[in-house]
């Protein structure tokens, strides 16, 4: 506990630490947004692959009769 007390005795050090925390929080939010975007992109790719697979299979299916 003394360590924290001594660290925050210096106003300059306390302000630097507060600023660093703010910067890290901003970086964390940015990385979370990027992560969410990448998961969305992955979902779109999977959906596109499924649609392409269905389309490809429908092209290779022989018709049984005329409608």
C-alpha positions, -999 to +999 in steps of 0.1 A: +000+000+000+029+023+007+041+019-029+008+033-043+009+061-018+044+071-028+036+068-065+007+092-062+025+117-040+040+131-072+012+150-091+032+148-123+036+111-121-001+107-112-011+128-142+012+108-165-004+075-152-039+089-157-030+100-192-016+065-200-047+048-187-069+071-210-047+062-239-049+025-232-087+027-228-089+043-262-067+017-278-088-010-262-120+004-276-104+007-311-092-029-309-126-041-298-143-023-327-117-038-351-123-073-337-161-069-341-156-058-377-134-088-385-160-112-370-187-095-392-164-099-422-159-136-414-196-142-411-201-125-446-174-147-461-190-179-447-224-169-460-209-161-494-192-195-495-224-213-487-243-194-514-215-202-539-216-239-529-254-240-534-251-223-568-223-245-579-243-276-569-274-264-588-253-259-620-241-295-618-275-311-611-290-328-641-327-321-646-350-350-641-377-338-664-393-308-678-417-287-658 
